[in-house]
Amino acid sequence: MGYGSDAGYDMPLVDNNWREMEAMISIGLTPIQALKSATSEAAKIMGLSNIGVIEINKTADIVAWNGDITTEWKAIKDSVFVMKDGIIYKSPK
């Protein structure tokens, strides 16, 4: 199962896409399963082998939160670090 939206990045829903994780957890997925559905599983579904995992020679997209999203999944609403394609877009203040 892949996590995500076909709404596009110009839609206001993008800022609230954490709600999909909430919905997945409410139907029985663990936070790790929901997170994998947004990363490695979504990449696999789309046939994209260069994203969705943290490995050497893969696209460097990394997000970090100020909390353990595996035990307190609502921490996903507030990222503290975002890196895409090796460029840092958000870092702790």
BELPEDA-V983691 format. One line per field, one symbol per residue. phi: phi as a letter, one per 30 degrees, with the letter a starting at -180 (. if undefined). A space follows every 50 residues. Layout:
BEGIN
phi->???
END
This chain:
BEGIN
phi->.cckbcdjdcdddedcdddddeddddcjddedddddddbdddddedicdc bjbcbdicddcbbbbdlcddcbdddddbdcbbbbhicdcbbed
END
